[in-house]
């Protein structure tokens, strides 16, 4: 993931075809180590490809990935309201704790 992110950073910076040395420079500038084998794999997968097309094809694949719970779409008349204002919730002030409740450390301090 770090290699792809560095590749994208280089591409966003105007380098349309970043080299492995460019990726190493970006990663080393933030103190991240580089595994040459993984970097070579990423570079071989992206060689000769336009990064915009790679991202666009990836977005199409992400559309089919389930992301959690089901969402129910309602087509109710909730949007029919016009000028009606939403009810405003009143903010409650927190009740002050009694002296007994606030002394949870039972007289002992962490730094004594």
Secondary structure, DSSP 8 states (H G I E B T S, - for coil): -HHHHHHHHHHHTT-TT--HHHHHHHHHHTT----HHHHHHHHHHHTT--HHHHHHHHHHHHTTS--SS-------SGGG--S---------------HHHH-TTTT--TT-
